[in-house]
Amino acid sequence: MLKPRAVAIVLALLSTALLPGQGAAAPDQTQRAARWNELQTAIFGARTVQAADGLIAMETPDRALDAAYVPITLTMPQKDKVAAVYLFVDDNPSPYAAHFTFGPAADPSQIRLKVRVDSYTDIHAVVETKDGALHQTSRYVKASGGCSAPAGVTPEEASKGMGEMSLKLPAAIRTSAPVEGVLTIRHPNFNGMQMDQATRGYTPARFIREVKVSSGGQSIFTLNADISLSSDPVISFRFMPQNAPIEVSALDSQDGRWARSFVTAPAGR
């Protein structure tokens, strides 16, 4: 299988996006199917991508309130079979949005995050099971302009506190049951398409490329991402507590690196 960065490069080369600020007609169902066939061949080669078959479900708004922050919920009911999950925004400048690889401390039953959507598009999620099978589901989302939407403040203001992290956890954690954590990383995730309203030039791309979360020496997940992730990413995930701190590290496209340890408060079994 292609490495995460190689996947992003392949998908960027296949991009059908217009220049920032241009409009695009909503694709019809035939065009959307052809686009997905093109993408899945580029990513997975000759591997068969099957129907969801109860392995993955995706929740999105039909019409997004804010195209720069489109909420996505991925649910994997048969979590013990899950090794990884991919997320693609088919008609974004780079369709590759996220690739979560789950570790032994994960409870991969649900992931929530927000993405940018540039134009009316299918969003595809592909779950990879531990035996190497691929299963996909999709949703059609009506949203546009999310990739070029300005931050509303100057790039310097948007970059203040870059790399700061917070992790919301239950007040007391029982080690016998899965726990949900909500991780927030302060980062503007510039994708190179946002115009600086003061200079009228485009802000250079700088976005989170990798996030690693672990506990007690065991991986919870590794996220590989590209320009479709929203600014100041918020990622909700589930894990099995290890009675140990949660370790988080992040890497961006300009080699910015940040790390933080979060102490948990065990409540016993």
Backbone as JSON, one array per atom type, in Angstrom:
{
  "sequence": "MLKPRAVAIVLALLSTALLPGQGAAAPDQTQRAARWNELQTAIFGARTVQAADGLIAMETPDRALDAAYVPITLTMPQKDKVAAVYLFVDDNPSPYAAHFTFGPAADPSQIRLKVRVDSYTDIHAVVETKDGALHQTSRYVKASGGCSAPAGVTPEEASKGMGEMSLKLPAAIRTSAPVEGVLTIRHPNFNGMQMDQATRGYTPARFIREVKVSSGGQSIFTLNADISLSSDPVISFRFMPQNAPIEVSALDSQDGRWARSFVTAPAGR",
  "N": [[0.83, -1.2, 0.0], [0.38, 2.31, -0.61], [2.42, 4.75, 1.01], [1.4, 7.24, 3.5], [2.12, 9.94, 2.7], [2.72, 9.56, 0.02], [0.23, 8.81, -0.93], [-1.13, 11.24, -0.65], [0.25, 12.82, -2.53], [-0.31, 11.51, -4.94], [-3.08, 11.89, -5.05], [-3.21, 14.65, -5.16], [-2.15, 15.12, -7.67], [-4.2, 14.14, -9.17], [-6.11, 16.02, -8.87], [-9.11, 17.83, -9.41], [-9.75, 20.35, -8.89], [-10.66, 23.86, -9.16], [-9.11, 27.11, -9.57], [-8.59, 29.11, -6.58], [-11.54, 30.76, -5.56], [-12.95, 30.44, -7.92], [-15.99, 29.2, -9.32], [-17.85, 26.07, -9.45], [-19.79, 23.73, -11.19], [-22.26, 21.66, -9.68], [-21.47, 18.25, -9.44], [-22.92, 15.56, -11.34], [-24.5, 12.36, -10.67], [-23.25, 10.39, -12.21], [-20.77, 11.56, -12.84], [-19.74, 11.79, -10.27], [-19.49, 9.1, -9.51], [-17.58, 8.26, -11.38], [-15.43, 9.84, -10.58], [-14.9, 8.81, -8.02], [-14.17, 6.19, -8.69], [-11.8, 6.73, -10.03], [-10.25, 7.8, -7.95], [-10.14, 5.7, -6.01], [-8.78, 3.75, -7.43], [-6.31, 4.98, -7.79], [-5.44, 5.1, -5.15], [-5.77, 2.55, -3.91], [-5.12, 0.73, -5.83], [-5.36, -2.39, -7.4], [-6.83, -3.56, -5.45], [-9.89, -4.68, -4.05], [-12.6, -2.65, -3.21], [-15.12, -2.95, -1.09], [-18.7, -2.88, -0.37], [-20.11, -1.23, 2.55], [-21.14, -3.11, 4.42], [-21.96, -3.25, 7.08], [-19.72, -2.57, 8.51], [-18.82, 0.05, 8.6], [-20.13, 3.3, 9.12], [-21.23, 6.58, 8.21], [-21.79, 9.86, 9.3], [-22.94, 12.97, 8.27], [-23.75, 16.46, 7.75], [-26.4, 17.16, 5.44], [-26.45, 19.57, 4.13], [-24.01, 21.81, 4.73], [-23.52, 24.07, 7.44], [-21.27, 25.65, 7.71], [-18.79, 25.65, 5.46], [-16.11, 25.46, 5.96], [-15.86, 24.07, 8.24], [-16.94, 21.29, 8.4], [-18.72, 18.87, 9.99], [-17.85, 15.48, 10.67], [-18.79, 12.22, 11.42], [-17.58, 9.08, 12.05], [-18.49, 5.78, 12.35], [-17.72, 2.61, 13.56], [-19.08, -0.26, 13.95], [-18.26, -2.95, 14.3], [-15.83, -3.06, 15.93], [-13.63, -4.57, 16.73], [-12.6, -5.69, 14.48], [-11.35, -3.71, 13.1], [-8.64, -2.05, 11.58], [-7.76, 0.34, 10.42], [-8.85, 3.55, 9.1], [-9.84, 5.46, 6.31], [-10.43, 8.78, 5.06], [-11.96, 10.67, 2.56], [-12.47, 13.63, 0.73], [-13.98, 13.96, -2.05], [-13.91, 15.88, -4.22], [-12.24, 17.89, -3.4], [-9.31, 20.09, -3.51], [-7.07, 18.57, -2.68], [-8.04, 15.45, -2.26], [-7.52, 13.62, -0.22], [-8.13, 13.43, 3.09], [-7.89, 12.35, 5.73], [-6.21, 9.73, 7.49], [-6.56, 7.3, 9.7], [-4.75, 5.18, 11.72], [-5.15, 2.57, 13.85], [-4.06, 1.67, 17.13], [-3.05, -0.78, 19.68], [-4.2, 0.22, 22.04], [-6.47, 1.47, 21.31], [-10.01, 2.09, 20.96], [-11.66, 1.61, 18.38], [-14.32, 2.41, 17.7], [-15.59, 4.76, 17.12], [-14.95, 7.85, 15.47], [-14.64, 11.33, 15.42], [-14.46, 14.36, 13.58], [-13.6, 17.48, 11.86], [-13.85, 18.84, 8.58], [-12.7, 20.71, 5.68], [-14.69, 21.71, 2.91], [-14.69, 22.12, -0.5], [-16.42, 22.25, -2.7], [-19.7, 21.14, -3.83], [-19.91, 17.72, -3.14], [-19.1, 14.19, -3.04], [-18.31, 12.51, -0.03], [-16.12, 10.11, 1.01], [-15.63, 7.28, 3.1], [-13.38, 4.8, 4.04], [-12.97, 1.77, 5.52], [-10.39, -0.26, 6.76], [-9.94, -3.57, 7.43], [-8.54, -5.88, 9.87], [-7.76, -8.12, 8.52], [-7.12, -7.16, 6.07], [-9.12, -6.44, 4.28], [-11.18, -4.08, 2.48], [-13.72, -1.71, 3.01], [-16.32, 0.48, 2.08], [-18.17, 3.56, 2.57], [-20.36, 6.3, 1.74], [-21.26, 9.81, 1.58], [-23.19, 12.45, 0.24], [-22.45, 15.81, 0.18], [-23.59, 19.09, 0.48], [-21.86, 21.84, 0.16], [-19.67, 24.62, -0.11], [-16.71, 26.49, -0.93], [-15.17, 26.19, 1.34], [-12.43, 25.62, 1.37], [-11.09, 27.88, 0.53], [-11.96, 29.81, 2.23], [-11.4, 32.74, 4.1], [-9.45, 33.26, 7.11], [-10.44, 35.22, 8.76], [-8.98, 36.72, 10.45], [-5.66, 38.17, 10.61], [-2.89, 36.33, 9.13], [-0.83, 36.18, 11.02], [-2.15, 36.57, 13.45], [-3.85, 34.36, 13.38], [-2.0, 32.38, 13.68], [-1.07, 32.53, 16.24], [-0.16, 30.94, 19.25], [0.24, 28.52, 18.06], [0.27, 25.01, 17.94], [-0.46, 24.59, 20.56], [-2.22, 22.48, 22.82], [-5.19, 20.79, 23.94], [-6.95, 18.42, 25.94], [-9.91, 16.92, 26.44], [-11.3, 14.98, 28.91], [-13.17, 12.44, 30.75], [-14.01, 13.24, 34.17], [-13.19, 11.3, 36.0], [-11.64, 8.25, 35.34], [-12.46, 4.98, 34.48], [-10.7, 2.01, 34.33], [-11.73, -0.23, 33.17], [-13.46, 0.2, 31.12], [-14.19, 1.6, 27.86], [-13.15, 4.94, 26.97], [-13.97, 8.28, 26.01], [-12.06, 10.73, 24.41], [-11.45, 14.18, 23.71], [-9.6, 15.84, 21.59], [-7.95, 18.87, 21.0], [-6.12, 20.87, 18.81], [-4.24, 23.69, 18.47], [-3.93, 25.29, 15.52], [-3.58, 26.93, 12.43], [-3.84, 25.59, 10.02], [-3.28, 26.36, 7.31], [-3.93, 26.16, 3.87], [-2.93, 27.1, 1.52], [-4.75, 28.28, -0.15], [-6.13, 30.35, 0.96], [-6.81, 33.77, 0.99], [-4.86, 36.51, 2.03], [-6.3, 39.17, 3.47], [-5.21, 41.65, 3.84], [-2.82, 41.91, 2.3], [-3.63, 40.87, -0.09], [-2.51, 38.67, -1.19], [-1.88, 35.1, -1.38], [-1.91, 33.11, 1.5], [0.87, 31.22, 2.48], [0.94, 27.63, 2.37], [0.57, 25.75, 5.32], [0.17, 23.13, 7.32], [-1.21, 20.64, 9.53], [0.32, 17.54, 9.48], [0.72, 15.08, 10.72], [-0.47, 13.3, 13.54], [0.08, 11.79, 16.63], [-1.14, 9.65, 19.1], [-0.89, 8.18, 22.25], [-0.74, 5.86, 25.05], [0.66, 4.74, 28.04], [2.76, 3.57, 26.67], [1.55, 2.31, 24.58], [0.11, 2.52, 21.38], [-2.65, 4.61, 20.57], [-3.84, 5.94, 18.34], [-2.59, 6.81, 15.08], [-2.67, 9.63, 13.12], [-2.63, 10.58, 9.81], [-2.67, 13.39, 7.79], [-3.91, 15.94, 5.47], [-4.48, 18.87, 3.47], [-7.23, 19.16, 3.78], [-8.2, 19.02, 6.36], [-9.84, 20.82, 8.95], [-9.18, 24.14, 10.3], [-7.56, 24.6, 13.51], [-7.84, 21.82, 14.56], [-10.24, 19.53, 15.88], [-10.52, 16.52, 17.4], [-12.36, 13.76, 18.15], [-12.13, 10.77, 19.91], [-12.02, 7.29, 20.87], [-10.77, 5.2, 23.48], [-8.99, 2.59, 25.29], [-8.39, 2.89, 28.63], [-5.14, 3.11, 30.14], [-4.23, 3.53, 32.65], [-2.3, 5.5, 32.75], [-0.46, 8.43, 31.64], [-1.73, 10.33, 28.81], [-0.12, 10.6, 25.82], [0.64, 12.98, 23.4], [1.63, 13.91, 20.16], [2.46, 16.16, 17.51], [2.99, 16.97, 14.09], [3.78, 19.3, 11.56], [3.49, 20.55, 8.12], [5.66, 22.17, 7.71], [7.61, 21.18, 9.27], [7.15, 21.85, 11.9], [6.99, 20.92, 15.28], [5.3, 19.52, 18.03], [4.53, 18.53, 21.37], [2.75, 16.99, 24.04], [1.92, 15.9, 27.31], [-0.79, 14.39, 28.97], [-2.2, 14.06, 32.06], [-4.13, 11.5, 33.47], [-7.07, 10.79, 35.46], [-7.56, 8.21, 37.3], [-10.37, 6.12, 38.26], [-10.48, 3.68, 39.36], [-11.55, 0.24, 39.05]],
  "CA": [[0.0, 0.0, 0.0], [1.11, 3.56, -0.64], [2.62, 5.47, 2.26], [0.46, 8.37, 3.57], [2.51, 11.11, 1.9], [2.6, 9.18, -1.38], [-1.19, 8.89, -1.24], [-1.48, 12.65, -0.82], [0.84, 13.3, -3.78], [-1.09, 10.93, -6.04], [-4.38, 12.53, -5.11], [-3.02, 16.03, -5.61], [-1.96, 15.08, -9.12], [-5.49, 13.85, -9.77], [-7.05, 17.06, -8.46], [-9.96, 18.47, -10.41], [-10.17, 21.64, -8.32], [-10.39, 25.09, -9.87], [-8.34, 28.07, -8.8], [-9.39, 29.69, -5.51], [-12.48, 31.82, -5.94], [-13.76, 30.06, -9.06], [-17.11, 28.33, -9.01], [-17.89, 24.81, -10.18], [-21.12, 23.16, -11.2], [-22.38, 20.46, -8.87], [-21.33, 17.06, -10.28], [-24.05, 14.65, -11.31], [-24.17, 11.07, -10.06], [-22.3, 9.68, -13.08], [-19.46, 12.18, -12.63], [-19.29, 11.45, -8.92], [-19.06, 7.71, -9.52], [-16.33, 8.2, -12.14], [-14.4, 10.44, -9.75], [-14.53, 7.87, -6.97], [-13.43, 5.09, -9.31], [-10.46, 7.24, -10.29], [-9.54, 7.95, -6.69], [-9.85, 4.44, -5.35], [-7.75, 3.06, -8.2], [-5.03, 5.64, -7.48], [-5.05, 4.85, -3.76], [-5.75, 1.15, -3.52], [-4.71, -0.12, -6.94], [-6.27, -3.46, -7.81], [-7.56, -4.09, -4.3], [-11.33, -4.49, -4.12], [-13.24, -1.85, -2.15], [-16.46, -3.5, -1.01], [-19.71, -2.09, 0.32], [-19.86, -1.08, 3.99], [-21.42, -4.41, 5.02], [-22.08, -3.12, 8.53], [-18.42, -2.3, 9.14], [-18.61, 1.47, 8.77], [-21.22, 4.23, 8.8], [-20.76, 7.96, 8.27], [-22.82, 10.88, 9.5], [-22.56, 14.33, 7.88], [-24.93, 17.25, 7.38], [-26.69, 17.19, 4.01], [-26.01, 20.9, 3.71], [-23.19, 22.28, 5.84], [-23.68, 25.46, 7.86], [-19.99, 26.32, 7.47], [-18.02, 24.74, 4.61], [-14.76, 25.34, 6.48], [-15.92, 23.22, 9.44], [-18.0, 20.32, 8.16], [-18.53, 17.77, 10.96], [-17.92, 14.11, 10.18], [-18.75, 11.16, 12.43], [-17.36, 7.75, 11.51], [-18.82, 4.76, 13.34], [-17.32, 1.26, 13.17], [-19.74, -1.12, 14.95], [-17.48, -4.16, 14.55], [-14.56, -2.4, 16.2], [-12.52, -5.53, 16.9], [-12.09, -6.05, 13.16], [-10.87, -2.51, 12.43], [-7.22, -1.69, 11.67], [-7.55, 1.72, 9.99], [-9.94, 4.14, 8.34], [-9.48, 6.58, 5.43], [-11.49, 9.73, 4.75], [-11.68, 11.43, 1.34], [-13.42, 14.6, 0.22], [-13.63, 13.59, -3.42], [-13.65, 16.97, -5.15], [-11.35, 18.91, -2.84], [-8.02, 20.19, -4.22], [-6.44, 17.3, -2.34], [-9.15, 14.69, -1.68], [-7.06, 12.9, 0.97], [-8.39, 14.25, 4.27], [-7.38, 11.76, 6.95], [-5.99, 8.28, 7.56], [-6.34, 6.89, 11.08], [-4.28, 3.82, 11.97], [-5.44, 2.33, 15.26], [-3.12, 0.83, 17.86], [-3.65, -1.72, 20.64], [-4.94, 0.9, 23.11], [-7.63, 2.15, 20.72], [-11.35, 1.54, 20.81], [-11.98, 2.29, 17.11], [-15.74, 2.33, 17.39], [-16.07, 6.03, 16.59], [-14.04, 8.99, 15.31], [-15.31, 12.55, 14.96], [-13.55, 15.44, 13.19], [-14.2, 18.44, 10.94], [-13.05, 19.03, 7.36], [-13.09, 21.74, 4.73], [-15.29, 21.22, 1.67], [-14.52, 23.18, -1.48], [-17.57, 22.31, -3.59], [-20.6, 20.01, -3.65], [-19.04, 16.57, -3.35], [-19.18, 12.98, -2.22], [-17.26, 12.23, 0.95], [-16.0, 8.66, 1.15], [-14.86, 6.7, 4.2], [-13.01, 3.41, 3.75], [-12.4, 1.08, 6.66], [-9.53, -1.41, 6.46], [-10.02, -4.54, 8.52], [-7.26, -6.48, 10.24], [-7.4, -9.13, 7.52], [-6.74, -6.48, 4.83], [-10.28, -6.11, 3.44], [-11.57, -2.67, 2.42], [-15.16, -1.5, 2.91], [-16.54, 1.92, 1.98], [-19.47, 4.19, 2.58], [-20.21, 7.68, 1.25], [-22.34, 10.78, 1.76], [-23.11, 13.62, -0.64], [-22.54, 16.99, 1.03], [-23.73, 20.37, -0.21], [-21.07, 22.88, 0.81], [-18.7, 25.15, -1.07], [-15.89, 27.61, -0.5], [-14.5, 25.95, 2.61], [-10.96, 25.57, 1.26], [-10.56, 29.23, 0.31], [-12.54, 30.74, 3.19], [-10.37, 33.41, 4.89], [-9.49, 32.97, 8.54], [-11.14, 36.28, 9.46], [-7.95, 37.5, 11.13], [-4.41, 38.11, 9.86], [-2.16, 35.07, 9.32], [-0.06, 36.24, 12.26], [-3.08, 36.35, 14.56], [-4.32, 32.98, 13.28], [-0.9, 31.48, 14.04], [-0.71, 32.66, 17.65], [-0.42, 29.75, 20.05], [0.31, 27.32, 17.23], [0.78, 23.82, 18.6], [-1.05, 24.38, 21.88], [-3.16, 21.35, 22.8], [-6.02, 20.48, 25.1], [-7.58, 17.1, 25.85], [-11.05, 16.8, 27.35], [-11.54, 13.6, 29.35], [-14.05, 12.36, 31.91], [-13.36, 13.65, 35.42], [-12.55, 10.11, 36.56], [-11.62, 7.23, 34.29], [-12.43, 3.58, 34.9], [-9.83, 1.28, 33.4], [-12.41, -1.4, 32.63], [-14.41, 0.58, 30.08], [-13.66, 2.6, 26.92], [-13.29, 6.35, 27.33], [-13.87, 9.21, 24.89], [-11.26, 11.92, 24.56], [-11.65, 15.2, 22.69], [-8.31, 16.51, 21.43], [-7.94, 20.09, 20.21], [-4.78, 21.35, 18.52], [-4.26, 25.05, 17.92], [-3.14, 25.36, 14.28], [-4.44, 27.52, 11.38], [-3.99, 24.66, 8.89], [-3.32, 27.07, 6.03], [-3.83, 25.2, 2.76], [-2.41, 27.77, 0.32], [-5.85, 28.82, -0.94], [-6.75, 31.47, 1.66], [-6.24, 35.08, 0.65], [-4.59, 37.47, 3.09], [-7.11, 40.32, 3.11], [-4.39, 42.88, 3.9], [-1.85, 41.96, 1.2], [-4.29, 40.31, -1.28], [-1.77, 37.49, -1.65], [-2.31, 33.86, -0.75], [-1.1, 32.68, 2.64], [1.54, 29.95, 2.17], [0.39, 26.44, 3.04], [1.2, 25.16, 6.5], [-0.93, 22.36, 7.87], [-0.83, 19.46, 10.29], [0.5, 16.36, 8.64], [0.68, 13.84, 11.49], [-0.76, 13.35, 14.97], [0.2, 10.48, 17.27], [-1.69, 9.62, 20.46], [-0.58, 6.9, 22.88], [-0.86, 5.81, 26.5], [1.34, 3.6, 28.63], [3.62, 2.93, 25.67], [0.75, 1.67, 23.54], [-0.52, 3.48, 20.46], [-4.1, 4.71, 20.43], [-3.97, 6.09, 16.89], [-1.76, 7.74, 14.31], [-3.43, 10.3, 12.07], [-1.95, 11.27, 8.72], [-3.67, 14.31, 7.24], [-3.48, 16.85, 4.41], [-5.03, 20.22, 3.56], [-8.68, 19.2, 3.97], [-8.54, 19.11, 7.77], [-10.2, 22.19, 9.32], [-8.25, 24.82, 11.19], [-7.7, 24.24, 14.93], [-8.54, 20.54, 14.51], [-10.82, 18.9, 17.05], [-10.66, 15.09, 17.07], [-12.93, 12.95, 19.22], [-11.73, 9.38, 19.71], [-12.25, 6.42, 22.01], [-9.59, 4.38, 23.79], [-9.02, 1.8, 26.52], [-7.45, 3.52, 29.55], [-3.98, 2.32, 30.53], [-3.78, 4.03, 33.95], [-1.04, 6.18, 32.43], [-0.72, 9.67, 30.91], [-1.95, 10.32, 27.37], [0.96, 11.32, 25.15], [0.22, 13.47, 22.08], [2.62, 14.65, 19.39], [1.95, 16.64, 16.22], [4.0, 17.41, 13.11], [3.14, 19.97, 10.43], [4.16, 20.47, 6.81], [6.91, 22.93, 7.76], [8.41, 20.51, 10.31], [6.84, 22.26, 13.26], [6.75, 19.74, 16.12], [4.78, 19.83, 19.35], [4.17, 17.35, 22.15], [2.23, 17.25, 25.37], [1.46, 14.75, 28.1], [-1.98, 14.7, 29.74], [-2.37, 13.14, 33.18], [-5.5, 11.04, 33.64], [-7.48, 10.61, 36.85], [-8.25, 6.91, 37.37], [-11.39, 5.94, 39.29], [-10.5, 2.28, 39.72], [-12.28, -0.66, 38.15]],
  "C": [[0.87, 1.24, 0.0], [1.28, 4.13, 0.76], [1.72, 6.69, 2.27], [0.85, 9.54, 2.7], [2.4, 10.8, 0.42], [1.15, 9.22, -1.82], [-1.59, 10.33, -1.52], [-0.95, 13.2, -2.14], [0.04, 12.79, -4.97], [-2.42, 11.65, -6.18], [-4.28, 13.99, -5.54], [-2.85, 16.08, -7.12], [-3.27, 14.82, -9.84], [-6.52, 14.95, -9.54], [-7.82, 17.62, -9.64], [-10.36, 19.88, -9.98], [-9.83, 22.79, -9.24], [-9.54, 25.99, -9.01], [-9.21, 28.66, -7.7], [-10.29, 30.8, -6.03], [-13.33, 31.46, -7.14], [-14.9, 29.16, -8.6], [-17.03, 27.05, -9.81], [-19.3, 24.27, -10.09], [-21.13, 21.89, -10.34], [-22.3, 19.23, -9.78], [-22.58, 16.2, -10.22], [-23.57, 13.28, -10.81], [-23.16, 10.29, -10.89], [-20.89, 10.24, -12.9], [-18.89, 11.82, -11.27], [-18.78, 10.02, -8.86], [-17.73, 7.55, -10.25], [-15.17, 8.75, -11.32], [-13.94, 9.46, -8.67], [-13.76, 6.68, -7.53], [-11.98, 5.49, -9.58], [-9.64, 7.3, -9.0], [-9.18, 6.61, -6.07], [-8.83, 3.62, -6.1], [-6.38, 3.65, -7.89], [-4.53, 5.27, -6.09], [-4.81, 3.37, -3.5], [-5.37, 0.2, -4.65], [-5.78, -1.14, -7.29], [-7.06, -4.04, -6.64], [-9.06, -3.76, -4.43], [-11.81, -3.68, -2.93], [-14.71, -2.24, -2.13], [-17.43, -2.52, -0.35], [-19.48, -2.15, 1.83], [-20.09, -2.37, 4.76], [-21.45, -4.35, 6.55], [-20.8, -2.79, 9.26], [-18.17, -0.82, 9.37], [-19.85, 2.25, 8.37], [-20.68, 5.64, 8.98], [-21.96, 8.89, 8.42], [-22.24, 12.24, 9.13], [-23.83, 15.14, 7.72], [-25.15, 17.15, 5.88], [-26.23, 18.5, 3.4], [-25.28, 21.53, 4.9], [-23.48, 23.75, 6.16], [-22.43, 26.27, 7.59], [-19.1, 25.35, 6.72], [-16.59, 24.57, 5.08], [-14.69, 24.43, 7.7], [-17.08, 22.24, 9.29], [-17.79, 19.13, 9.09], [-18.74, 16.4, 10.32], [-17.87, 13.17, 11.37], [-18.62, 9.82, 11.72], [-17.6, 6.72, 12.62], [-18.48, 3.39, 12.78], [-17.87, 0.28, 14.2], [-18.95, -2.39, 15.29], [-16.02, -3.76, 14.82], [-13.38, -3.36, 16.3], [-11.91, -5.96, 15.58], [-11.32, -4.91, 12.5], [-9.38, -2.27, 12.68], [-7.0, -0.21, 11.38], [-8.79, 2.22, 9.28], [-9.4, 5.34, 7.56], [-10.7, 7.48, 5.25], [-11.08, 10.57, 3.56], [-12.82, 12.39, 1.04], [-13.16, 14.66, -1.28], [-13.2, 14.76, -4.3], [-12.88, 18.13, -4.53], [-10.05, 18.98, -3.64], [-7.1, 19.02, -3.93], [-7.5, 16.47, -1.62], [-8.79, 13.97, -0.38], [-7.23, 13.79, 2.19], [-7.74, 13.66, 5.52], [-7.21, 10.25, 6.78], [-5.64, 7.96, 9.0], [-5.89, 5.43, 11.1], [-4.4, 3.57, 13.47], [-4.44, 1.37, 15.89], [-3.83, -0.03, 18.89], [-4.44, -1.07, 21.77], [-6.2, 1.6, 22.58], [-8.92, 1.37, 20.94], [-11.91, 2.21, 19.54], [-13.45, 2.22, 16.73], [-16.29, 3.63, 16.82], [-14.97, 7.07, 16.56], [-14.89, 10.17, 14.84], [-14.27, 13.63, 14.68], [-14.29, 16.39, 12.26], [-13.25, 18.66, 9.77], [-13.54, 20.24, 6.59], [-13.67, 21.09, 3.48], [-15.3, 22.36, 0.67], [-15.72, 23.35, -2.4], [-18.46, 21.11, -3.31], [-19.87, 18.72, -4.03], [-19.53, 15.35, -2.58], [-18.03, 13.0, -1.22], [-17.27, 10.73, 1.18], [-15.19, 8.3, 2.39], [-14.63, 5.24, 3.87], [-12.38, 2.82, 5.0], [-11.56, -0.09, 6.16], [-9.55, -2.34, 7.65], [-8.65, -5.18, 8.75], [-6.82, -7.58, 9.28], [-7.14, -8.5, 6.14], [-7.89, -6.15, 3.9], [-10.6, -4.63, 3.54], [-13.07, -2.56, 2.21], [-15.43, 0.0, 2.95], [-17.99, 2.31, 2.13], [-19.28, 5.63, 2.12], [-21.44, 8.5, 1.59], [-22.11, 11.92, 0.79], [-23.38, 14.85, 0.21], [-22.61, 18.24, 0.17], [-23.03, 21.44, 0.62], [-20.08, 23.38, -0.23], [-17.95, 26.32, -0.46], [-15.1, 27.39, 0.76], [-12.99, 25.97, 2.53], [-10.36, 26.96, 1.1], [-11.11, 30.26, 1.29], [-11.45, 31.4, 4.03], [-10.55, 33.15, 6.37], [-10.27, 34.01, 9.32], [-10.23, 37.16, 10.29], [-6.69, 37.41, 10.28], [-3.74, 36.75, 10.07], [-1.37, 35.04, 10.62], [-0.96, 35.98, 13.47], [-3.58, 34.91, 14.57], [-3.27, 32.0, 13.76], [-0.5, 31.57, 15.51], [-1.08, 31.4, 18.43], [-0.34, 28.46, 19.26], [0.94, 26.15, 17.99], [0.24, 23.6, 20.0], [-2.13, 23.29, 21.79], [-4.0, 21.33, 24.07], [-6.66, 19.12, 24.87], [-8.67, 17.02, 26.91], [-11.31, 15.33, 27.63], [-12.57, 13.6, 30.47], [-13.29, 12.74, 33.18], [-12.63, 12.49, 36.09], [-12.72, 8.97, 35.57], [-11.57, 5.84, 34.9], [-11.66, 2.78, 33.86], [-10.5, 0.08, 32.77], [-13.34, -1.08, 31.48], [-13.77, 1.6, 29.14], [-14.01, 4.01, 27.35], [-13.22, 7.18, 26.06], [-13.0, 10.39, 25.28], [-11.53, 12.88, 23.42], [-10.37, 16.04, 22.64], [-8.46, 17.73, 20.54], [-6.5, 20.55, 20.04], [-4.88, 22.72, 17.87], [-3.34, 25.1, 16.7], [-4.03, 25.91, 13.17], [-4.68, 26.6, 10.2], [-4.16, 25.42, 7.57], [-3.1, 26.07, 4.9], [-3.32, 25.82, 1.46], [-3.48, 28.4, -0.54], [-6.52, 30.02, -0.28], [-6.04, 32.77, 1.32], [-6.05, 35.91, 1.91], [-5.3, 38.77, 2.7], [-6.33, 41.64, 3.12], [-3.48, 42.99, 2.68], [-2.45, 41.55, -0.13], [-3.48, 39.2, -1.93], [-2.28, 36.26, -0.9], [-1.34, 33.46, 0.36], [-0.45, 31.34, 2.32], [0.96, 28.78, 2.99], [1.25, 26.06, 4.24], [0.09, 24.45, 7.26], [-0.4, 21.15, 8.62], [-0.79, 18.25, 9.37], [0.36, 15.05, 9.43], [0.37, 14.14, 12.96], [-0.64, 11.93, 15.51], [-0.31, 10.6, 18.7], [-1.44, 8.23, 21.03], [-0.79, 7.0, 24.38], [-0.16, 4.56, 27.01], [2.22, 2.85, 27.65], [2.87, 2.23, 24.57], [0.06, 2.73, 22.69], [-2.03, 3.42, 20.58], [-4.42, 4.91, 18.95], [-2.84, 6.97, 16.36], [-2.64, 8.3, 13.21], [-2.46, 10.92, 11.08], [-2.99, 12.11, 7.99], [-3.06, 15.17, 6.14], [-4.3, 18.13, 4.55], [-6.54, 20.28, 3.81], [-9.11, 19.26, 5.43], [-8.83, 20.57, 8.13], [-9.11, 22.84, 10.16], [-8.57, 24.47, 12.64], [-8.43, 22.91, 15.07], [-9.02, 20.07, 15.89], [-11.13, 17.45, 16.67], [-11.2, 14.37, 18.3], [-12.64, 11.48, 18.92], [-12.0, 8.59, 20.99], [-11.03, 5.52, 22.22], [-9.82, 3.59, 25.08], [-7.98, 2.39, 27.47], [-6.35, 2.57, 29.99], [-3.46, 2.7, 31.92], [-2.42, 4.7, 33.81], [-1.38, 7.47, 31.69], [-1.0, 9.42, 29.43], [-0.88, 11.18, 26.73], [0.5, 11.7, 23.74], [1.38, 14.21, 21.43], [2.02, 15.03, 18.05], [3.11, 17.16, 15.38], [3.28, 18.12, 11.98], [4.02, 19.97, 9.19], [5.41, 21.32, 6.72], [7.81, 22.44, 8.89], [8.25, 21.14, 11.69], [6.46, 21.03, 14.07], [6.32, 20.19, 17.51], [4.42, 18.53, 20.05], [3.64, 17.78, 23.51], [1.76, 15.96, 26.01], [0.28, 15.19, 28.96], [-2.16, 13.64, 30.82], [-3.85, 12.78, 33.3], [-5.8, 10.82, 35.11], [-8.25, 9.29, 36.98], [-9.26, 6.85, 38.51], [-11.47, 4.49, 39.73], [-11.32, 1.48, 38.74], [-13.77, -0.7, 38.48]]
}
